[in-house]
Structure formats: structure tokens, C-alpha cells
Amino acid sequence: MMLILEIIGGLMFFGFMGFLSLLLLPGLFGCFGFLLVVVLLGGMIIFFSLNLVWVILFGLVYYIVMAGVKYLRYNKLPTYDNYLTANPNVYQNGQVCCSFCGAEHLSHVGLFGMRSKLRYYVCLRCRNWLYRFKVL
Ligand SMILES: [Zn+2]
């Protein structure tokens, strides 16, 4: 986020400098100075916009990889039935507990955001992922 702000700030700075040199340079160098400034400015803008594209591309790739890792981790989670058969002592007093620390306070979370149909239960005490389920 800071990088994008820096790029925008840089563009504004160069735009301002370009504007200043437009006022000053034509009197000093005439047409040649004006062309030079335009070429320099254009080069700067292309350079920065290319960088911006790379930043966006990198962000996108990073997001997709993280989503993939999350989905793989989700797929490794047991279903509710598997969780109960693998941990026979987690069902106590009509409640399902955490198999890691025994806490009763569990909460379900969407895999991709709050309204995600792929959901899983996490323990509120030790933050372990417990089992997955799907909302139909
Ligand atoms: Zn726990």
C-alpha cells in the first residue's frame, strides 16, 4: 500500500516539476527544451506505470497462492463425522469441544470471507482449525 502511495506521490511530484519546467524552459531552450521535458516525463510515467503493473501482478499472484494454500489446508481438515470418530472424547455434555485443548468455545469461520459457503470450526482458545463443513 505504501509503495502505491509513493508511486502516486512521485507522479504528482514529476507532474509538478514538468509544469514548472514548462513555464521556465521554453524561454531558455525553446522548442528543444520542451521536447526534452515531454520525453523525460513520458519516460517517467511509463516507468512508474510498468512498476505499478508489476506490483498489481505480484499482489494478484500472492493472493492466489495464499488462497490455494488455504484451500489445501481446508481440504485436509476432517468432516464433522470424521472429527467425532477420530476424537471420541470431544463430545461432552451435548457439546463438541476442541480436540487440542478441550475448550468448549468454538466458532465457525468462512474460508474466503464471512459469507463463504466453505466453512470450518476453529477453537477460540488455541485457534486450531478443527473440522470443515459446507453450507448448502
Ligand atoms: Zn483449543
Backbone and ligand atoms as CSV (ligand in chain L), in Angstrom:
chain,resi,resn,atom,element,x,y,z
A,1,MET,N,N,0.834,-1.198,0.000
A,1,MET,CA,C,0.000,0.000,0.000
A,1,MET,C,C,0.873,1.255,0.000
A,2,MET,N,N,1.927,1.247,0.813
A,2,MET,CA,C,2.832,2.390,0.874
A,2,MET,C,C,3.498,2.615,-0.473
A,3,LEU,N,N,3.824,1.520,-1.161
A,3,LEU,CA,C,4.515,1.598,-2.443
A,3,LEU,C,C,3.642,2.333,-3.453
A,4,ILE,N,N,2.347,2.005,-3.482
A,4,ILE,CA,C,1.434,2.653,-4.427
A,4,ILE,C,C,1.342,4.139,-4.115
A,5,LEU,N,N,1.268,4.476,-2.836
A,5,LEU,CA,C,1.212,5.887,-2.434
A,5,LEU,C,C,2.476,6.609,-2.867
A,6,GLU,N,N,3.612,5.915,-2.723
A,6,GLU,CA,C,4.881,6.518,-3.129
A,6,GLU,C,C,4.897,6.783,-4.624
A,7,ILE,N,N,4.377,5.817,-5.390
A,7,ILE,CA,C,4.354,5.961,-6.851
A,7,ILE,C,C,3.459,7.138,-7.232
A,8,ILE,N,N,2.276,7.219,-6.589
A,8,ILE,CA,C,1.356,8.326,-6.897
A,8,ILE,C,C,2.006,9.654,-6.514
A,9,GLY,N,N,2.669,9.653,-5.344
A,9,GLY,CA,C,3.368,10.856,-4.907
A,9,GLY,C,C,4.450,11.246,-5.888
A,10,GLY,N,N,5.190,10.262,-6.364
A,10,GLY,CA,C,6.244,10.508,-7.349
A,10,GLY,C,C,5.681,11.087,-8.630
A,11,LEU,N,N,4.567,10.523,-9.094
A,11,LEU,CA,C,3.931,11.022,-10.320
A,11,LEU,C,C,3.501,12.469,-10.150
A,12,MET,N,N,2.916,12.777,-8.994
A,12,MET,CA,C,2.464,14.141,-8.735
A,12,MET,C,C,3.657,15.095,-8.699
A,13,PHE,N,N,4.751,14.626,-8.072
A,13,PHE,CA,C,5.963,15.436,-7.990
A,13,PHE,C,C,6.504,15.736,-9.384
A,14,PHE,N,N,6.584,14.681,-10.223
A,14,PHE,CA,C,7.127,14.874,-11.560
A,14,PHE,C,C,6.184,15.709,-12.421
A,15,GLY,N,N,4.869,15.553,-12.169
A,15,GLY,CA,C,3.910,16.374,-12.895
A,15,GLY,C,C,4.107,17.850,-12.561
A,16,PHE,N,N,4.311,18.107,-11.264
A,16,PHE,CA,C,4.538,19.481,-10.803
A,16,PHE,C,C,5.830,20.034,-11.397
A,17,MET,N,N,6.911,19.202,-11.361
A,17,MET,CA,C,8.189,19.630,-11.919
A,17,MET,C,C,8.052,19.914,-13.414
A,18,GLY,N,N,7.278,19.038,-14.081
A,18,GLY,CA,C,7.066,19.219,-15.515
A,18,GLY,C,C,6.356,20.530,-15.798
A,19,PHE,N,N,5.373,20.802,-14.953
A,19,PHE,CA,C,4.613,22.049,-15.116
A,19,PHE,C,C,5.510,23.267,-14.922
A,20,LEU,N,N,6.363,23.183,-13.902
A,20,LEU,CA,C,7.313,24.271,-13.626
A,20,LEU,C,C,8.264,24.472,-14.799
A,21,SER,N,N,8.788,23.337,-15.303
A,21,SER,CA,C,9.772,23.457,-16.382
A,21,SER,C,C,9.092,23.934,-17.665
A,22,LEU,N,N,7.804,23.619,-17.816
A,22,LEU,CA,C,7.072,24.139,-18.978
A,22,LEU,C,C,7.054,25.664,-18.934
A,23,LEU,N,N,6.930,26.201,-17.719
A,23,LEU,CA,C,6.888,27.655,-17.573
A,23,LEU,C,C,8.270,28.270,-17.798
A,24,LEU,N,N,9.308,27.546,-17.316
A,24,LEU,CA,C,10.655,28.129,-17.317
A,24,LEU,C,C,11.446,27.806,-18.581
A,25,LEU,N,N,11.399,26.515,-18.994
A,25,LEU,CA,C,12.330,26.050,-20.025
A,25,LEU,C,C,12.104,26.640,-21.419
A,26,PRO,N,N,10.872,26.793,-21.889
A,26,PRO,CA,C,10.722,27.283,-23.263
A,26,PRO,C,C,11.448,28.599,-23.493
A,27,GLY,N,N,11.472,29.433,-22.454
A,27,GLY,CA,C,12.194,30.694,-22.577
A,27,GLY,C,C,13.686,30.477,-22.707
A,28,LEU,N,N,14.220,29.381,-22.104
A,28,LEU,CA,C,15.664,29.155,-22.086
A,28,LEU,C,C,16.130,28.343,-23.300
A,29,PHE,N,N,15.421,27.237,-23.578
A,29,PHE,CA,C,15.886,26.327,-24.634
A,29,PHE,C,C,14.975,26.331,-25.855
A,30,GLY,N,N,13.829,26.974,-25.751
A,30,GLY,CA,C,12.926,26.962,-26.881
A,30,GLY,C,C,12.272,25.608,-27.044
A,31,CYS,N,N,12.050,25.217,-28.260
A,31,CYS,CA,C,11.306,24.000,-28.598
A,31,CYS,C,C,12.028,22.746,-28.115
A,32,PHE,N,N,13.351,22.740,-28.181
A,32,PHE,CA,C,14.131,21.562,-27.821
A,32,PHE,C,C,13.932,21.219,-26.340
A,33,GLY,N,N,14.014,22.225,-25.495
A,33,GLY,CA,C,13.831,22.015,-24.063
A,33,GLY,C,C,12.454,21.456,-23.752
A,34,PHE,N,N,11.454,21.963,-24.449
A,34,PHE,CA,C,10.082,21.488,-24.253
A,34,PHE,C,C,9.970,20.014,-24.603
A,35,LEU,N,N,10.549,19.625,-25.771
A,35,LEU,CA,C,10.523,18.223,-26.213
A,35,LEU,C,C,11.229,17.324,-25.207
A,36,LEU,N,N,12.391,17.786,-24.738
A,36,LEU,CA,C,13.182,17.016,-23.776
A,36,LEU,C,C,12.352,16.713,-22.527
A,37,VAL,N,N,11.660,17.751,-22.022
A,37,VAL,CA,C,10.841,17.593,-20.820
A,37,VAL,C,C,9.720,16.613,-21.076
A,38,VAL,N,N,9.077,16.717,-22.258
A,38,VAL,CA,C,7.978,15.807,-22.588
A,38,VAL,C,C,8.471,14.373,-22.634
A,39,VAL,N,N,9.629,14.151,-23.280
A,39,VAL,CA,C,10.191,12.795,-23.384
A,39,VAL,C,C,10.531,12.262,-21.995
A,40,LEU,N,N,11.184,13.113,-21.185
A,40,LEU,CA,C,11.556,12.693,-19.826
A,40,LEU,C,C,10.320,12.339,-19.004
A,41,LEU,N,N,9.309,13.206,-19.084
A,41,LEU,CA,C,8.074,12.989,-18.332
A,41,LEU,C,C,7.396,11.702,-18.782
A,42,GLY,N,N,7.318,11.532,-20.122
A,42,GLY,CA,C,6.700,10.321,-20.669
A,42,GLY,C,C,7.434,9.082,-20.196
A,43,GLY,N,N,8.775,9.134,-20.233
A,43,GLY,CA,C,9.571,8.007,-19.771
A,43,GLY,C,C,9.292,7.688,-18.314
A,44,MET,N,N,9.223,8.729,-17.493
A,44,MET,CA,C,8.942,8.548,-16.065
A,44,MET,C,C,7.579,7.880,-15.859
A,45,ILE,N,N,6.575,8.390,-16.590
A,45,ILE,CA,C,5.216,7.860,-16.407
A,45,ILE,C,C,5.162,6.398,-16.833
A,46,ILE,N,N,5.814,6.066,-17.971
A,46,ILE,CA,C,5.823,4.669,-18.436
A,46,ILE,C,C,6.551,3.797,-17.422
A,47,PHE,N,N,7.685,4.284,-16.914
A,47,PHE,CA,C,8.461,3.532,-15.929
A,47,PHE,C,C,7.607,3.226,-14.700
A,48,PHE,N,N,6.920,4.262,-14.195
A,48,PHE,CA,C,6.145,4.070,-12.967
A,48,PHE,C,C,4.912,3.218,-13.203
A,49,SER,N,N,4.271,3.371,-14.372
A,49,SER,CA,C,3.083,2.566,-14.603
A,49,SER,C,C,3.455,1.106,-14.827
A,50,LEU,N,N,4.631,0.859,-15.426
A,50,LEU,CA,C,5.100,-0.526,-15.548
A,50,LEU,C,C,5.317,-1.122,-14.174
A,51,ASN,N,N,5.938,-0.331,-13.292
A,51,ASN,CA,C,6.153,-0.799,-11.924
A,51,ASN,C,C,4.831,-1.105,-11.232
A,52,LEU,N,N,3.839,-0.241,-11.471
A,52,LEU,CA,C,2.525,-0.422,-10.858
A,52,LEU,C,C,1.914,-1.740,-11.323
A,53,VAL,N,N,2.059,-2.030,-12.633
A,53,VAL,CA,C,1.534,-3.285,-13.173
A,53,VAL,C,C,2.195,-4.466,-12.483
A,54,TRP,N,N,3.518,-4.360,-12.269
A,54,TRP,CA,C,4.230,-5.450,-11.599
A,54,TRP,C,C,3.755,-5.610,-10.163
A,55,VAL,N,N,3.538,-4.475,-9.505
A,55,VAL,CA,C,3.064,-4.532,-8.114
A,55,VAL,C,C,1.700,-5.216,-8.060
A,56,ILE,N,N,0.809,-4.833,-8.985
A,56,ILE,CA,C,-0.536,-5.421,-9.007
A,56,ILE,C,C,-0.455,-6.907,-9.339
A,57,LEU,N,N,0.392,-7.258,-10.333
A,57,LEU,CA,C,0.562,-8.664,-10.720
A,57,LEU,C,C,1.071,-9.486,-9.545
A,58,PHE,N,N,2.087,-8.947,-8.866
A,58,PHE,CA,C,2.666,-9.649,-7.726
A,58,PHE,C,C,1.604,-9.857,-6.639
A,59,GLY,N,N,0.823,-8.806,-6.379
A,59,GLY,CA,C,-0.243,-8.904,-5.378
A,59,GLY,C,C,-1.252,-9.972,-5.742
A,60,LEU,N,N,-1.602,-10.023,-7.033
A,60,LEU,CA,C,-2.590,-10.985,-7.510
A,60,LEU,C,C,-2.075,-12.414,-7.347
A,61,VAL,N,N,-0.809,-12.637,-7.778
A,61,VAL,CA,C,-0.206,-13.968,-7.668
A,61,VAL,C,C,-0.135,-14.387,-6.203
A,62,TYR,N,N,0.280,-13.434,-5.349
A,62,TYR,CA,C,0.385,-13.711,-3.915
A,62,TYR,C,C,-0.970,-14.114,-3.353
A,63,TYR,N,N,-2.030,-13.366,-3.765
A,63,TYR,CA,C,-3.382,-13.645,-3.268
A,63,TYR,C,C,-3.828,-15.038,-3.687
A,64,ILE,N,N,-3.566,-15.394,-4.977
A,64,ILE,CA,C,-3.999,-16.697,-5.494
A,64,ILE,C,C,-3.267,-17.819,-4.775
A,65,VAL,N,N,-1.938,-17.640,-4.559
A,65,VAL,CA,C,-1.156,-18.677,-3.876
A,65,VAL,C,C,-1.670,-18.863,-2.452
A,66,MET,N,N,-1.925,-17.741,-1.750
A,66,MET,CA,C,-2.407,-17.831,-0.368
A,66,MET,C,C,-3.773,-18.513,-0.308
A,67,ALA,N,N,-4.649,-18.189,-1.289
A,67,ALA,CA,C,-5.965,-18.813,-1.341
A,67,ALA,C,C,-5.827,-20.308,-1.585
A,68,GLY,N,N,-4.862,-20.694,-2.467
A,68,GLY,CA,C,-4.627,-22.110,-2.751
A,68,GLY,C,C,-4.142,-22.847,-1.519
A,69,VAL,N,N,-3.193,-22.234,-0.798
A,69,VAL,CA,C,-2.650,-22.849,0.422
A,69,VAL,C,C,-3.772,-23.039,1.443
A,70,LYS,N,N,-4.626,-22.009,1.564
A,70,LYS,CA,C,-5.737,-22.062,2.496
A,70,LYS,C,C,-6.700,-23.184,2.124
A,71,TYR,N,N,-6.955,-23.309,0.804
A,71,TYR,CA,C,-7.905,-24.329,0.348
A,71,TYR,C,C,-7.354,-25.720,0.598
A,72,LEU,N,N,-6.040,-25.924,0.364
A,72,LEU,CA,C,-5.411,-27.226,0.619
A,72,LEU,C,C,-5.516,-27.575,2.100
A,73,ARG,N,N,-5.260,-26.575,2.943
A,73,ARG,CA,C,-5.336,-26.796,4.383
A,73,ARG,C,C,-6.771,-27.150,4.780
A,74,TYR,N,N,-7.727,-26.460,4.135
A,74,TYR,CA,C,-9.144,-26.729,4.397
A,74,TYR,C,C,-9.489,-28.160,4.016
A,75,ASN,N,N,-8.971,-28.609,2.851
A,75,ASN,CA,C,-9.282,-29.954,2.370
A,75,ASN,C,C,-8.717,-31.039,3.273
A,76,LYS,N,N,-7.662,-30.727,4.016
A,76,LYS,CA,C,-7.060,-31.715,4.907
A,76,LYS,C,C,-7.852,-31.853,6.205
A,77,LEU,N,N,-8.709,-30.868,6.491
A,77,LEU,CA,C,-9.495,-30.937,7.726
A,77,LEU,C,C,-10.482,-32.098,7.653
A,78,PRO,N,N,-10.744,-32.740,8.806
A,78,PRO,CA,C,-11.759,-33.796,8.807
A,78,PRO,C,C,-13.155,-33.198,8.713
A,79,THR,N,N,-14.109,-33.991,8.232
A,79,THR,CA,C,-15.503,-33.564,8.295
A,79,THR,C,C,-15.985,-33.748,9.737
A,80,TYR,N,N,-17.201,-33.319,9.998
A,80,TYR,CA,C,-17.747,-33.408,11.354
A,80,TYR,C,C,-17.752,-34.857,11.855
A,81,ASP,N,N,-18.234,-35.793,10.982
A,81,ASP,CA,C,-18.296,-37.203,11.378
A,81,ASP,C,C,-16.897,-37.770,11.625
A,82,ASN,N,N,-15.968,-37.451,10.718
A,82,ASN,CA,C,-14.598,-37.939,10.883
A,82,ASN,C,C,-13.960,-37.378,12.148
A,83,TYR,N,N,-14.261,-36.130,12.438
A,83,TYR,CA,C,-13.711,-35.481,13.633
A,83,TYR,C,C,-14.182,-36.214,14.883
A,84,LEU,N,N,-15.492,-36.571,14.913
A,84,LEU,CA,C,-16.038,-37.255,16.090
A,84,LEU,C,C,-15.481,-38.671,16.214
A,85,THR,N,N,-15.313,-39.392,15.091
A,85,THR,CA,C,-14.789,-40.759,15.189
A,85,THR,C,C,-13.301,-40.752,15.513
A,86,ALA,N,N,-12.558,-39.748,15.020
A,86,ALA,CA,C,-11.123,-39.688,15.302
A,86,ALA,C,C,-10.870,-39.248,16.742
A,87,ASN,N,N,-11.767,-38.442,17.294
A,87,ASN,CA,C,-11.600,-37.962,18.676
A,87,ASN,C,C,-12.869,-38.281,19.465
A,88,PRO,N,N,-12.965,-39.526,19.987
A,88,PRO,CA,C,-14.231,-39.948,20.616
A,88,PRO,C,C,-14.583,-39.152,21.865
A,89,ASN,N,N,-13.604,-38.508,22.491
A,89,ASN,CA,C,-13.893,-37.834,23.766
A,89,ASN,C,C,-14.179,-36.341,23.604
A,90,VAL,N,N,-14.375,-35.858,22.369
A,90,VAL,CA,C,-14.612,-34.423,22.210
A,90,VAL,C,C,-16.082,-34.068,22.408
A,91,TYR,N,N,-16.973,-35.087,22.388
A,91,TYR,CA,C,-18.395,-34.795,22.544
A,91,TYR,C,C,-18.773,-34.958,24.008
A,92,GLN,N,N,-18.912,-33.828,24.712
A,92,GLN,CA,C,-19.201,-33.880,26.144
A,92,GLN,C,C,-20.350,-32.947,26.487
A,93,ASN,N,N,-21.271,-33.421,27.303
A,93,ASN,CA,C,-22.419,-32.634,27.760
A,93,ASN,C,C,-23.196,-32.021,26.588
A,94,GLY,N,N,-23.350,-32.827,25.539
A,94,GLY,CA,C,-24.104,-32.348,24.391
A,94,GLY,C,C,-23.389,-31.282,23.600
A,95,GLN,N,N,-22.096,-31.138,23.821
A,95,GLN,CA,C,-21.333,-30.114,23.111
A,95,GLN,C,C,-20.063,-30.700,22.522
A,96,VAL,N,N,-19.657,-30.172,21.398
A,96,VAL,CA,C,-18.389,-30.588,20.790
A,96,VAL,C,C,-17.286,-29.667,21.307
A,97,CYS,N,N,-16.196,-30.290,21.757
A,97,CYS,CA,C,-15.084,-29.495,22.302
A,97,CYS,C,C,-13.904,-29.530,21.339
A,98,CYS,N,N,-12.922,-28.727,21.694
A,98,CYS,CA,C,-11.671,-28.699,20.932
A,98,CYS,C,C,-10.880,-29.961,21.245
A,99,SER,N,N,-10.330,-30.625,20.214
A,99,SER,CA,C,-9.571,-31.855,20.438
A,99,SER,C,C,-8.144,-31.553,20.882
A,100,PHE,N,N,-7.741,-30.289,20.788
A,100,PHE,CA,C,-6.362,-29.935,21.165
A,100,PHE,C,C,-6.269,-29.495,22.626
A,101,CYS,N,N,-7.188,-28.584,23.023
A,101,CYS,CA,C,-7.087,-28.060,24.383
A,101,CYS,C,C,-8.346,-28.329,25.208
A,102,GLY,N,N,-9.392,-28.873,24.605
A,102,GLY,CA,C,-10.586,-29.231,25.365
A,102,GLY,C,C,-11.543,-28.094,25.616
A,103,ALA,N,N,-11.301,-26.926,25.044
A,103,ALA,CA,C,-12.187,-25.787,25.256
A,103,ALA,C,C,-13.534,-26.028,24.575
A,104,GLU,N,N,-14.602,-25.467,25.166
A,104,GLU,CA,C,-15.936,-25.658,24.605
A,104,GLU,C,C,-16.316,-24.554,23.631
A,105,HIS,N,N,-15.576,-23.477,23.627
A,105,HIS,CA,C,-15.960,-22.330,22.804
A,105,HIS,C,C,-15.342,-22.433,21.410
A,106,LEU,N,N,-16.185,-22.845,20.474
A,106,LEU,CA,C,-15.766,-22.965,19.085
A,106,LEU,C,C,-16.535,-21.943,18.261
A,107,SER,N,N,-15.958,-21.571,17.168
A,107,SER,CA,C,-16.641,-20.621,16.297
A,107,SER,C,C,-16.405,-21.026,14.850
A,108,HIS,N,N,-17.428,-20.853,13.997
A,108,HIS,CA,C,-17.194,-21.218,12.591
A,108,HIS,C,C,-16.866,-19.978,11.775
A,109,VAL,N,N,-15.979,-20.196,10.824
A,109,VAL,CA,C,-15.399,-19.122,10.036
A,109,VAL,C,C,-15.520,-19.504,8.565
A,110,GLY,N,N,-15.778,-18.505,7.720
A,110,GLY,CA,C,-15.793,-18.754,6.277
A,110,GLY,C,C,-14.376,-18.820,5.750
A,111,LEU,N,N,-14.133,-19.728,4.789
A,111,LEU,CA,C,-12.782,-19.877,4.237
A,111,LEU,C,C,-12.382,-18.623,3.469
A,112,PHE,N,N,-13.299,-18.106,2.628
A,112,PHE,CA,C,-12.993,-16.893,1.861
A,112,PHE,C,C,-13.992,-15.810,2.243
A,113,GLY,N,N,-13.815,-15.220,3.408
A,113,GLY,CA,C,-14.707,-14.148,3.827
A,113,GLY,C,C,-15.855,-14.669,4.672
A,114,MET,N,N,-16.601,-13.716,5.237
A,114,MET,CA,C,-17.646,-14.037,6.203
A,114,MET,C,C,-18.759,-14.892,5.607
A,115,ARG,N,N,-19.137,-14.637,4.346
A,115,ARG,CA,C,-20.304,-15.296,3.767
A,115,ARG,C,C,-19.932,-16.519,2.939
A,116,SER,N,N,-18.682,-16.977,3.068
A,116,SER,CA,C,-18.217,-18.118,2.288
A,116,SER,C,C,-19.023,-19.375,2.613
A,117,LYS,N,N,-19.308,-20.170,1.577
A,117,LYS,CA,C,-20.063,-21.404,1.793
A,117,LYS,C,C,-19.175,-22.509,2.355
A,118,LEU,N,N,-17.870,-22.426,2.087
A,118,LEU,CA,C,-16.932,-23.368,2.678
A,118,LEU,C,C,-16.556,-22.828,4.053
A,119,ARG,N,N,-16.952,-23.567,5.085
A,119,ARG,CA,C,-16.714,-23.048,6.433
A,119,ARG,C,C,-15.987,-24.101,7.276
A,120,TYR,N,N,-15.392,-23.662,8.351
A,120,TYR,CA,C,-14.726,-24.585,9.262
A,120,TYR,C,C,-14.845,-24.053,10.681
A,121,TYR,N,N,-14.710,-24.968,11.634
A,121,TYR,CA,C,-14.767,-24.581,13.035
A,121,TYR,C,C,-13.363,-24.355,13.564
A,122,VAL,N,N,-13.186,-23.291,14.320
A,122,VAL,CA,C,-11.913,-23.051,14.997
A,122,VAL,C,C,-12.175,-22.991,16.496
A,123,CYS,N,N,-11.140,-23.364,17.258
A,123,CYS,CA,C,-11.191,-23.235,18.704
A,123,CYS,C,C,-10.871,-21.785,19.047
A,124,LEU,N,N,-11.704,-21.180,19.902
A,124,LEU,CA,C,-11.475,-19.780,20.249
A,124,LEU,C,C,-10.322,-19.608,21.234
A,125,ARG,N,N,-9.946,-20.720,21.922
A,125,ARG,CA,C,-8.859,-20.581,22.894
A,125,ARG,C,C,-7.492,-20.791,22.229
A,126,CYS,N,N,-7.326,-21.908,21.461
A,126,CYS,CA,C,-6.000,-22.200,20.913
A,126,CYS,C,C,-5.914,-21.910,19.416
A,127,ARG,N,N,-6.983,-21.445,18.815
A,127,ARG,CA,C,-7.027,-21.028,17.406
A,127,ARG,C,C,-6.740,-22.150,16.423
A,128,ASN,N,N,-6.833,-23.420,16.864
A,128,ASN,CA,C,-6.627,-24.525,15.937
A,128,ASN,C,C,-7.860,-24.715,15.054
A,129,TRP,N,N,-7.619,-25.145,13.825
A,129,TRP,CA,C,-8.727,-25.493,12.928
A,129,TRP,C,C,-9.182,-26.896,13.303
A,130,LEU,N,N,-10.503,-27.099,13.456
A,130,LEU,CA,C,-10.988,-28.383,13.964
A,130,LEU,C,C,-11.609,-29.242,12.879
A,131,TYR,N,N,-12.721,-28.810,12.274
A,131,TYR,CA,C,-13.336,-29.606,11.203
A,131,TYR,C,C,-14.064,-28.698,10.246
A,132,ARG,N,N,-14.301,-29.247,9.056
A,132,ARG,CA,C,-14.899,-28.435,7.999
A,132,ARG,C,C,-16.351,-28.831,7.773
A,133,PHE,N,N,-17.095,-27.914,7.208
A,133,PHE,CA,C,-18.459,-28.232,6.741
A,133,PHE,C,C,-18.820,-27.255,5.646
A,134,LYS,N,N,-19.875,-27.630,4.914
A,134,LYS,CA,C,-20.302,-26.797,3.796
A,134,LYS,C,C,-21.699,-26.299,4.044
A,135,VAL,N,N,-21.948,-25.065,3.695
A,135,VAL,CA,C,-23.299,-24.513,3.749
A,135,VAL,C,C,-23.916,-24.708,2.374
A,136,LEU,N,N,-25.092,-25.347,2.363
A,136,LEU,CA,C,-25.732,-25.598,1.064
A,136,LEU,C,C,-26.632,-24.439,0.672
L,1,ZN,ZN,ZN,-8.435,-25.461,21.514
